[in-house]
Amino acid sequence: MPGSTAAVSPLRLTSKLGALAAVALLSACAAAEAVAPPPPPPGPPSSGAVQRLDWRGVITSVDRDRYQRRDAAWSLALEQARRQRGSGDLASLGDLIQPRAARGRVAPPAGNYRCRTVKLGSQGGEDGLGYVVYGWFSCRIEQTPRGLKFSKLTGSQRPSGLLFPEDDRHMVMLGSMSLAAEPAANSYGRTPDRDLVAVLERIGDARWRLVLPWPQNESNLDLIELVPT
């Protein structure tokens, strides 16, 4: 009838209501996404994860100087060892006392080792022994949450410390020395006269050495040979 309002069919009304509901739902989703908080940061590493550290951020200035002058320690210590009287069989040590004997794949497996210390050079000059070759003791390399750790378990001088990756031929150890009946040292940087720096190198198929330049006492270069038991 002219002038009257056209009736809306139930089907068309339902379609319009459905479209309006869809638009409202999309708007609500967009608003929710706009105000949603960012995802939380990742949690701390698990207790079994290895936390890699850079030894350059840990080393003391005194040990950095020792490390940088290790070639000079080699030169002086070998010169004294070959010229002065000593204790033990120096000629039988082979690559252990060769400065450039390092090989690739330096990282040692965790486990128990036989170890012996060789002291080269003398801080007492001509009055001291040019070298001393000690017998075998017990050592260990273990995996810790901070990386590999070396410990000498027996003997009157027992160094221990963390091994930091450097390159394929070298690892750097920062550690401390315990003496006589003292407990194992684990306080690098707290007791300066017990601190030490060393370089770990592989010198054979199953043979490693720790090179300690300018130790606190006695010699000018200490070598600790490591062989898995």
C-alpha positions as CSV (number, residue, x, y, z in Angstrom):
1,M,0.0,0.0,0.0
2,P,1.4,3.4,-1.0
3,G,2.7,5.5,2.0
4,S,3.1,2.4,4.3
5,T,6.5,0.9,5.5
6,A,7.6,-2.2,3.7
7,A,7.7,-5.3,5.9
8,V,11.2,-6.9,6.4
9,S,11.2,-10.6,5.9
10,P,12.5,-12.8,8.8
11,L,15.3,-14.1,6.5
12,R,16.7,-10.7,5.6
13,L,16.5,-9.6,9.3
14,T,18.4,-12.6,10.4
15,S,21.1,-12.0,7.7
16,K,21.5,-8.3,8.9
17,L,21.8,-9.3,12.5
18,G,24.4,-11.9,11.6
19,A,26.5,-9.4,9.7
20,L,26.3,-6.9,12.6
21,A,27.4,-9.6,15.0
22,A,30.4,-10.5,12.9
23,V,31.5,-6.9,12.6
24,A,31.2,-6.5,16.4
25,L,33.2,-9.7,17.0
26,L,36.0,-8.6,14.6
27,S,36.1,-5.1,16.3
28,A,36.4,-6.7,19.7
29,C,39.2,-9.0,18.5
30,A,41.1,-6.1,17.0
31,A,40.8,-4.1,20.2
32,A,41.9,-7.1,22.3
33,E,45.0,-7.5,20.1
34,A,45.8,-3.8,20.4
35,V,45.9,-3.9,24.2
36,A,47.3,-7.4,24.7
37,P,50.5,-7.4,26.8
38,P,53.7,-8.5,25.2
39,P,54.8,-12.1,25.9
40,P,56.9,-12.6,29.0
41,P,60.7,-12.7,28.7
42,P,62.3,-16.2,28.6
43,G,63.0,-17.7,32.1
44,P,66.5,-18.2,33.5
45,P,68.5,-21.1,32.1
46,S,68.0,-24.5,33.7
47,S,70.4,-25.6,36.4
48,G,72.0,-28.0,33.9
49,A,72.8,-25.4,31.3
50,V,76.4,-24.2,30.8
51,Q,76.8,-20.5,31.3
52,R,79.6,-19.4,29.0
53,L,81.8,-16.7,30.5
54,D,84.6,-14.5,28.9
55,W,87.8,-14.8,30.8
56,R,88.8,-11.3,29.8
57,G,86.1,-9.9,32.0
58,V,87.3,-12.0,35.0
59,I,91.1,-11.9,34.8
60,T,93.0,-9.6,37.2
61,S,95.5,-7.1,35.8
62,V,98.4,-9.0,37.3
63,D,97.4,-12.3,35.6
64,R,96.7,-10.4,32.4
65,D,100.3,-9.3,32.4
66,R,101.5,-12.9,33.1
67,Y,99.4,-14.2,30.3
68,Q,100.7,-11.6,27.8
69,R,104.3,-12.3,28.7
70,R,104.1,-16.1,28.5
71,D,106.5,-16.3,25.5
72,A,109.1,-14.5,27.6
73,A,108.5,-17.0,30.4
74,W,109.0,-19.9,28.0
75,S,112.3,-18.4,26.7
76,L,113.8,-17.7,30.1
77,A,112.7,-20.9,31.7
78,L,114.0,-23.1,28.9
79,E,117.3,-21.3,28.8
80,Q,117.8,-21.8,32.5
81,A,116.6,-25.4,32.4
82,R,119.1,-26.3,29.6
83,R,122.0,-24.5,31.3
84,Q,121.6,-25.2,35.0
85,R,121.5,-28.4,37.0
86,G,118.1,-29.9,37.7
87,S,116.2,-32.8,39.1
88,G,114.7,-35.5,36.8
89,D,115.0,-36.5,33.2
90,L,114.4,-33.4,31.1
91,A,115.3,-35.0,27.8
92,S,112.5,-37.6,28.1
93,L,109.7,-35.0,28.2
94,G,109.4,-34.6,24.4
95,D,106.6,-32.2,23.3
96,L,105.8,-31.4,26.8
97,I,108.6,-28.8,26.9
98,Q,108.2,-27.6,23.2
99,P,106.6,-24.1,23.2
100,R,104.8,-24.7,19.8
101,A,103.5,-28.2,20.4
102,A,99.8,-27.3,20.6
103,R,97.3,-29.2,18.4
104,G,93.7,-28.7,17.5
105,R,90.6,-30.0,19.3
106,V,91.9,-28.8,22.6
107,A,88.8,-29.4,24.8
108,P,89.5,-32.4,27.1
109,P,86.9,-34.9,28.1
110,A,85.6,-34.8,31.7
111,G,87.1,-37.5,33.9
112,N,90.0,-38.6,36.0
113,Y,93.6,-38.0,34.9
114,R,97.2,-38.8,35.9
115,C,99.1,-35.5,36.2
116,R,102.6,-34.4,36.9
117,T,104.2,-31.0,37.3
118,V,107.4,-29.9,35.6
119,K,109.0,-26.7,36.9
120,L,111.3,-24.9,34.5
121,G,113.7,-22.0,35.3
122,S,114.5,-20.6,38.7
123,Q,113.4,-17.4,40.5
124,G,116.6,-17.8,42.5
125,G,118.8,-17.3,39.5
126,E,122.0,-19.3,39.3
127,D,121.5,-20.6,42.9
128,G,118.3,-22.5,42.1
129,L,117.5,-25.7,40.1
130,G,117.0,-25.1,36.4
131,Y,114.2,-27.7,36.3
132,V,112.4,-30.2,38.5
133,V,110.4,-33.1,37.1
134,Y,107.9,-34.4,39.7
135,G,106.2,-37.8,39.9
136,W,102.5,-38.5,39.0
137,F,99.5,-37.4,41.0
138,S,95.8,-37.4,40.6
139,C,93.8,-34.7,38.8
140,R,90.2,-34.3,37.5
141,I,88.4,-32.4,34.9
142,E,84.6,-32.0,35.5
143,Q,81.7,-30.3,33.8
144,T,80.1,-27.6,36.0
145,P,77.3,-25.1,35.3
146,R,80.0,-22.5,34.5
147,G,82.1,-24.8,32.2
148,L,85.0,-27.2,32.5
149,K,86.9,-27.2,35.8
150,F,90.4,-28.6,36.5
151,S,91.5,-29.7,39.9
152,K,94.7,-31.3,41.1
153,L,93.6,-33.7,43.9
154,T,96.8,-34.8,45.5
155,G,100.2,-33.4,46.3
156,S,101.4,-30.4,48.4
157,Q,100.6,-27.9,45.6
158,R,97.0,-28.3,44.2
159,P,95.9,-25.7,41.6
160,S,92.3,-25.7,40.4
161,G,90.3,-23.4,38.2
162,L,87.8,-22.9,35.4
163,L,88.8,-23.5,31.8
164,F,87.5,-20.8,29.4
165,P,87.3,-21.6,25.6
166,E,89.6,-19.4,23.6
167,D,90.2,-21.1,20.2
168,D,90.7,-24.5,18.7
169,R,94.2,-24.9,20.2
170,H,93.9,-23.1,23.5
171,M,91.8,-22.7,26.6
172,V,92.5,-20.3,29.4
173,M,92.4,-21.3,33.0
174,L,91.9,-18.8,35.9
175,G,92.3,-20.4,39.3
176,S,93.9,-20.5,42.7
177,M,96.5,-22.6,44.5
178,S,95.9,-24.5,47.7
179,L,98.9,-25.8,49.7
180,A,99.5,-28.7,52.1
181,A,96.3,-29.6,54.0
182,E,94.3,-26.6,52.9
183,P,90.9,-27.2,51.3
184,A,90.6,-27.0,47.5
185,A,91.0,-23.4,46.3
186,N,88.0,-21.8,44.5
187,S,88.4,-18.1,45.2
188,Y,90.0,-16.6,42.1
189,G,90.5,-12.8,42.5
190,R,90.1,-12.8,46.3
191,T,93.6,-13.9,47.4
192,P,96.1,-12.3,45.0
193,D,99.1,-14.3,46.2
194,R,97.3,-17.6,45.3
195,D,95.8,-16.5,41.9
196,L,97.1,-18.2,38.8
197,V,96.6,-18.1,35.0
198,A,97.3,-21.0,32.7
199,V,96.8,-22.1,29.1
200,L,95.6,-25.6,28.3
201,E,96.9,-27.2,25.2
202,R,96.6,-30.7,23.6
203,I,100.0,-32.1,22.7
204,G,99.1,-35.7,21.8
205,D,96.3,-38.1,20.9
206,A,95.4,-38.3,24.6
207,R,97.9,-35.9,26.2
208,W,97.4,-32.3,27.5
209,R,99.4,-29.7,29.3
210,L,98.6,-26.7,31.4
211,V,101.2,-23.9,30.9
212,L,101.5,-21.6,34.0
213,P,103.7,-18.5,33.2
214,W,105.4,-16.7,36.0
215,P,104.1,-18.7,39.0
216,Q,104.1,-17.2,42.4
217,N,107.1,-19.2,43.7
218,E,110.2,-21.2,42.7
219,S,110.1,-21.4,38.9
220,N,109.5,-19.2,35.9
221,L,107.2,-21.6,34.1
222,D,105.2,-24.5,35.4
223,L,103.8,-27.3,33.2
224,I,101.2,-29.8,34.3
225,E,101.0,-32.8,32.1
226,L,97.6,-34.5,31.9
227,V,96.9,-38.1,30.7
228,P,93.5,-39.8,31.1
229,T,93.4,-42.7,33.5
